[in-house]
Amino acid sequence: MNKLKAHLENIALSHSVFALPFAYMGAILAVQGIPAMGDLFWITLAMVGARSAAMGLNALIDLKYDRLHPRFTKRPMVTGAVTPGEVVLLIAASLGVFVLAAAHLQPVCVKLVPLAVIPLAVYPYMKRVSWTCHLVLGLALSIAPTGAWIAITGSLAWPAVYLGLAVGIWIAGFDVIYGCQDVAFDKQHGLHSMPVRFGIPGALTLSRYMHAFSIGCFGLVGYQLQLGAIYFGGVILAALVLIYQHRLVSDGDFSRVTQAYFMRNGLVGIFILLFTMLNFLL
């Protein structure tokens, strides 16, 4: 049980709240209602497989820096609770689950598996080469709603593109905030980020603009699909969460960027998913 717990912590399973609600949202909007349970099952399995592989790969590639970082001393791979060999096996098994799930959805999904894996594999290296690393992370997360839409319909439509943009820019904006805590470490080790490139005040300003853009894209999805007031109520609630989160940080104080702060970001996806469902059920 301790080994299982260590592996679940290594892939941060609880953080699935950031992507899974948007995958369900993409599926719901694709059919303008509640999708078949079979489709939801395979979409869930695909998400778990892809995300587990991505997190395992990220932990493996970043191990060199995690061992040096003061905030990451308790990470399972740093303490030795999880070995690199075990992570490689987990990545392979997770990718197998991802491909299996894709094979049970629209035929095009299997063909798109390599395309979906590219940003997952590229992201861990991005901090070594470019301050755009946050945007690549956003691209990886944007696959959740767009992939679910394709899994249901077999094609991509503009509302799905706007939804992917909303999700990608949303998560990138928060990643910028977290990156502000590591400016000194990143500079010392030659790593790149928006806070390193633009300074902490500039990065926080960019994060606010990114989140405003994200909310605008969520609104555009509702406008394109002619969704009702209930959906837009969820968008407004998500916007209020974002405003509150930004009020908790400043360029000189990140003491409130805790695990609770981190998990509260997941409320954005939960609120919008809930109100999207209510839009079609009421």
N, C-alpha and C positions, 0 to 999 in steps of 0.2 A: 504493500500500500504506500509506503514511503517513496518507493521508486516511481510508482504511478503518479503520485502527487507531484514529485519533482518534474516529471515529464510534462504534466499539465501546466505547471508553473512556467516551465521553459518556453512553452508555446503560448502562454498567457491566454488560456481558453476563455477566461471570463471576459476578455476584451472582444469576444465575438459580437458583443452588443453594438460594436461600431459598424460592422458590415452586414450582418445577417438581417436586421430589420429592413435595410434598403434593398436587399435581394428579394425579400418577400414583397416589398412595395413595388419593385419592378414587375414581379409576376402578377400582382393584383391589378396594376394599371394596364398591363398588357391585355388582360381579358376583361377589364372594366368590371371586375367582381372578384369572387373568391375562386382561385384556381383549383383544379382537381388535386386531391390529397396525394395521389401518386406523383404528380409533378412537383409538389411542395417537398415531398420526401427526397426525391433525387436532387432537387436544387439545394436542399439543406446538406445532403451528403457531399455534393460538389463543393459547397462553400467550406465545410469542415475540412475536406481533403486539401483544397487549394490553400486555405489559410494556415493549416497545420504545417504544410510543406514550406510555405513562405516564412513563417515564424522560426521554424527549425533551421532553415537556410540562413536567415538573418543572424540568429544566435551563433551559428557555426562560423560564419564569415567575420562577425564582429568580436569573436572571442579574444583576439589579440588586444583589442582596445578595452573590452569589458574588464579584463584582468587588471588593467591600469586605472580604471575609473573608480573614484571613491564611492559613487552612488550605486555601483553595481556589484559590490563585494558579495552580496548574498544570492546572486543569480545562480541557478543550479549548475550551469556549466563552469562557472568560476569556482564554486565550492567543490566541484567534482562529483556532485550528486548525480549528474548526467554526464556521460562520456561522449566524445565526438563520434565514436563508432555507433553508439546507440542513436544519436541524432541522424546520422546518415541513413540508418535503417528506417527510422521514423519518416524521413523525407521521402524515401522510395515508396514506403507503404502508403503514405498520404497521397502522393502523386498517382499511385495505382487506384486509390479510392476515387480521386478526382476524375480520372479517365473512365472508370467504370460508371460513375454517375452520369458523366457527359454522354456516354453511349446509350443511356436510357432516356435521353431527352431528344430534342429535335436533331435530325441527322447532321446538320451543319455544326453542332456543338463539338463533336469529336474533332472535326477538321480545324476548329478554332482553338483547340487546347494549346498548341505551341504558341499561338499569338497571346493567349492569356497568361502563359507562364513567363514570357519575356520580362514584363515589368517586375514580376515577383523575384526573378533572378538578378535583375539589374540593380534594383533599389539598394541592396546592402553595400554595393560598391560606390554609390553616387556621392557620399560624403567625402570620398577620397578625391573626387575630381571636380565637383561643381556644387554651387550654392542652390541649384535647382533641385536638390535631392528631395525636398518637401513635395514638390510637384510630381515627382516620379512616384512617391508614396501615394499621393492622391490619385494618380493614374491607376495604380494597382487596386486601390479601393473602389474606383469608379466601375471596375469590371463587375462588381456585385450586382447593381441594378441593371446595367446594360446586358450582362450575361444572362440574368434571370429573364429579361424581356425576350432575348433571342431563344432561350430555352423553351419558352412558351409558344412563340410565334414563328420562329425560324428566320426572322428578319429583324432589322433595326429601323426604328422610326425616330423622328426628331424629338418627340417627348422623352424617349429613352436617352437620347444624347444629352438633353438638358438636365435630366435627372442624374446622369453620370457626372456631368460637370458640377452640379450642385454638391454631390457627395465628395467628389475628388477635391474640390477647392475647400470644402468644409474641413476635411481631415488634414489637408495641407496647412490650412491656417492654424489649426491647433498644434501641429507638429512644429511650426515656427515658434509658438509660445514655449513648448518644451525645450526647443533648441536654445532658447535664451539662457537656460540654466547652465549650458555647457560651453559657453563662449571661451572661457579661459582654457578649458581642457582641449577644445577643438583647435584653438590657435597654437597651443603647445605642441600638438601632434600633427599639425598640418592638415586638419580636416576642414571641410567647407560647410557653410550653412548660410541662410539669410541673415541671422544675427551677426555672424562673423563678417559677412560682406557689407551689410548696411548699418551695423550697429544695433544695439538693443532697442532704442527708441524707434528707429526706422523700421525694424523688423516687426515691432508691435503695431505700428501704423499699417504696415502691409497686411498683417494678420486681420486687422479690423476691416480693411477694404475687401479682403478675400472672403470674409464671412458675410459681409453685406452683399457681395456678388453671389455667394452661395444661396442666400435667402431669396435673392432676385430670381435665380434659376428655379428654385422650388416653386416660386409663384408662377413662373413662365410655364412650368409643367401643368399646373392647375388650369391656367388660361388656355393652353393648347388643347387639353382634354376636356375642357368645359366642366371642370369639377365644381362642386357646390361650396357653400359657405363653410361647411364643416371642415373640409380639407384646408381651406385658407385659415381657419381657426387654428389648426395644427401648425401651420407655417408661422403664424404670429407667435404662438407659444414657443416654438423652437427659436425664433428670433429673440424672445425675451430671455431664454436660457443663455444664448450667446452673449447678449448684452451683460447679463449678470456675471458670466465667466470672465469677461474682459474687465469688468470693474474690480475683480479680485486681484489683478496683477498690475504692476507698474514697472518701469525700467529699473527700479532699484529694489523691488520687493517681489520675490517669487516664493515666499514662505508658505503661501496658501496653494501652491501648485503641488498638491498632495495626491494620494491615491483616490481620495474622495473627489477631488477636483477632476481627476482623470476620468473616473467612472461617470461623473455628472455629465460629461460631454455626450455619453451614450443616450442621455435623455432626448437629445435632438432627434435621433433616429427612431426611438421608441414613440415619442409624441407624434411625429409625422406619420409613422406606420399606423398607429392606433386611429388617428383621425382620417387617414386614407381608407381604412377598413370601415369606419363608421359612415363615411361618405356614401358607400355602396350598400350598407346594411340598413340604414335608417331612411 
